Amino acid sequence: MLKAHQNGVLLFAGKLTWHSLAYSIWEQVTGISIMVALMGIFKTKWNSQSNFAGKLSGSAFAVYVLHPPILVLISILFIDWEVMLLIKFLVLTPIAIIASFAVALLVKRVPILKKVF
């Protein structure tokens, strides 16, 4: 009989063993169960929206369409900022999100564009 402590995780690594099959099934069942449970929890407990969140969700399509040039502009503005990439990501991500939604909200105020977005 093979023991996990003798063979490590190789039995679970997908080489057509029953261990690998059982792990694959367990992983999928667990993942789907977590997703269904979270959807149920959010549907019953947190199924409300503030006025601010409603405005943001109403601008989601405009953000989807308009965010690429905003990201390019932010990238160009900060191209010479030499810090670790993780720090740059953590600092610029909120700026990009806020800028994208701000531009989307402004574009939605233009009467002609309001029909599109």
NORZICOR-V843549 format. One record per backbone hydrogen bond with DSSP energy under -1.0 kcal/mol. NH is the residue of the N-H (numbers start at 1). CO is the residue of the C=O. If there is no record, write none. Layout:
# NORZICOR-V843549
NH/CO
NH/CO
This chain:
# NORZICOR-V843549
6/3
7/3
8/4
10/7
12/9
13/10
21/17
22/18
23/19
24/20
25/21
26/22
27/23
28/24
29/25
30/26
31/27
32/28
33/29
34/30
35/31
36/32
37/33
38/34
39/35
40/36
41/37
42/38
43/39
44/40
45/41
54/50
55/51
56/52
57/53
58/54
63/59
64/60
65/61
66/62
67/63
71/67
72/68
73/69
74/70
75/71
76/72
77/73
78/74
79/76
81/78
83/81
88/84
89/85
90/86
91/87
92/88
93/89
96/92
97/93
98/94
99/95
100/96
101/97
102/98
103/99
104/100
105/101
106/102
107/103
108/104
109/106
110/107
114/110
117/113
